[in-house]
Amino acid sequence: MQPTTHRHVTVNGIDIFYREAGPENAPVVLLPHGYPCSSYEFRNLMPGLADRWRLLAPDFPGAGYSATPDAFDYSFDGYASLLDGFVKTLGVQRFALYLHDFGSPIGTRLAIKAPERIAALIIQNGDIPYEDALGPKYAEIEKSWRLPLSEMRLKVAEAINEETFRGEFLNDVRPELARQIPPDLWKLHWSLMTPKRKEVAIDLIAGLKENRAWFPQHRNYLAKHRPPTLIVWGPQDGYMPEKSARAYLRNLPDAELHLLDGGHWLLETNLDEVLSLVRDFLGRVHSPDKISNRRGASVN
């Protein structure tokens, strides 16, 4: 196991916290996090890959230990632009993308900006671009879309609390798996919530309605570019069940699909399995023997 370091870098004038592990000249794996989490979700995965890859996991503005500026576009487009600035600031020219939860639409927007930078995709219970393959929990979100915007935002705000965070992390896994998911996840991330960050969360969740119109672009990217893809999935997921994972095969017929005995947060319950699959996949498509990345930023 290689150690993970904790750093800050200024991106587009914003203080961004990120976790880093692995040699500076190793091929890069970029890890954009999901909601209601932060780069903390990758804390256990990163040391297990750092002997051969350079892992970079930033906290988005308004999450984790990054700043929460007033003048920022707290949307999937805004986060994708920030992520683009992050890799450019660190001088990273090519990388594999780990797509999980909200990190999926954010990371895919980054991929669309410059497809040549993407060496591979690892998709793990990432938000999907297939309307007909969403889980039942998305139906609850969609009900709010019929309300006027102000009422919809109030409805979303009611659901942003510590108990809801707990439910997001436990999701639909069976009891013995739920006991493996540490309460640190919801306790930590709720403790970092502020009134401003609550507004950020409302913006993101309310933005799912507009994001639906972006689904064709997501599908088109996958179908046109077909990057090497590993799909590793926990079917015990009320938002993204098994049919969600299989839907990706419509546009990525050559993708490798593995269904594990877990749910949305596989890195908490199925870490060894995920690590083994990811190491094998990256070893074949994003090997340190073939790729070199140079670091181009001064960070503290």
C-alpha positions, 0 to 999 in steps of 0.5 A, spaced: 500 500 500 502 506 498 500 513 502 495 518 500 497 525 500 492 531 502 493 537 498 490 544 496 491 547 489 488 554 486 483 552 480 480 558 476 481 562 483 478 557 487 481 553 493 481 546 491 482 540 496 485 534 493 487 527 495 493 524 491 497 517 491 502 514 486 508 516 482 508 523 479 510 520 472 505 514 472 498 514 468 493 518 471 486 515 474 481 521 475 476 520 481 470 525 481 466 524 487 458 523 487 453 526 492 452 527 498 460 525 498 467 528 497 474 525 495 473 521 502 469 516 498 476 514 494 480 513 501 480 506 501 481 505 493 487 509 492 492 506 496 491 499 492 492 502 486 498 507 487 504 502 486 502 503 478 498 509 477 497 516 479 490 517 483 487 524 483 481 525 487 479 533 488 473 535 492 468 539 488 467 547 490 461 546 496 464 539 498 469 536 502 474 541 504 474 545 498 472 552 498 464 554 497 465 561 493 459 565 492 461 566 484 461 559 482 456 555 477 454 550 481 451 545 476 454 539 472 457 544 467 460 548 472 463 542 475 465 539 469 469 546 467 472 546 474 474 539 473 477 541 466 481 546 470 484 542 475 487 537 470 490 543 466 493 546 472 496 539 474 499 538 467 495 532 466 494 530 459 491 523 459 487 519 464 482 514 465 476 516 468 472 513 474 465 515 474 460 514 480 454 517 482 454 525 480 461 524 478 458 520 472 455 526 468 460 531 470 466 526 468 463 525 461 462 532 460 469 533 461 470 527 456 466 530 451 470 537 451 476 533 449 475 525 447 483 524 446 484 525 453 480 519 455 484 513 456 479 509 459 472 509 463 471 505 469 463 506 471 461 504 478 454 505 479 454 512 475 448 516 473 446 513 467 443 517 460 437 512 459 431 514 462 427 507 461 433 504 466 433 508 472 431 505 479 424 507 483 428 512 487 428 516 481 421 516 480 420 520 487 425 525 484 421 526 478 415 527 482 418 534 484 419 536 477 411 537 476 411 543 481 413 550 480 420 551 481 420 555 487 416 549 490 420 544 487 426 547 491 423 547 497 421 540 496 428 538 495 430 542 501 426 538 505 430 532 503 437 535 505 438 533 512 442 528 516 437 522 516 437 523 508 444 523 508 444 516 512 439 513 507 443 515 501 449 511 503 445 505 506 441 505 500 438 499 498 443 494 501 441 488 505 442 489 512 449 485 513 452 489 508 449 495 511 453 494 517 459 494 513 458 501 511 461 506 516 456 512 519 463 516 518 460 517 511 453 521 513 456 524 519 462 527 516 459 530 510 453 532 514 458 536 519 461 539 513 454 542 511 453 549 511 447 554 509 450 555 503 452 548 501 445 546 502 443 551 497 449 548 492 445 541 494 439 544 492 441 547 485 445 540 484 438 536 485 434 541 482 439 540 476 437 533 474 431 535 471 435 540 466 440 534 465 435 529 462 435 533 456 443 532 456 442 525 455 443 524 448 449 528 448 452 523 453 449 517 449 452 520 443 459 520 446 459 513 448 457 510 441 462 515 437 468 514 441 467 507 445 473 508 450 475 502 453 470 501 459 469 497 465 463 497 468 463 494 475 456 495 479 452 493 485 445 492 483 442 493 490 441 500 488 434 504 488 437 509 484 441 505 479 439 497 479 442 492 475 438 494 469 442 501 469 448 497 468 446 493 463 443 499 459 450 502 458 451 496 453 447 499 448 452 504 446 458 500 449 457 493 447 464 491 448 464 494 455 466 489 461 460 488 465 461 485 472 455 485 477 457 484 484 454 483 491 453 490 493 450 496 492 451 504 490 457 504 495 461 498 493 468 501 495 465 500 502 462 493 502 466 490 496 473 493 496 477 487 494 473 485 488 473 492 485 480 493 486 482 486 483 477 488 477 480 495 476 487 493 477 486 488 471 483 492 467 487 498 467 493 493 467 491 492 460 488 498 457 492 504 461 499 501 463 505 504 466 509 501 461 506 505 455 504 511 458 507 517 461 504 523 465 508 529 467 506 534 473 505 541 471 503 545 477 506 547 483 502 545 489 502 545 497 
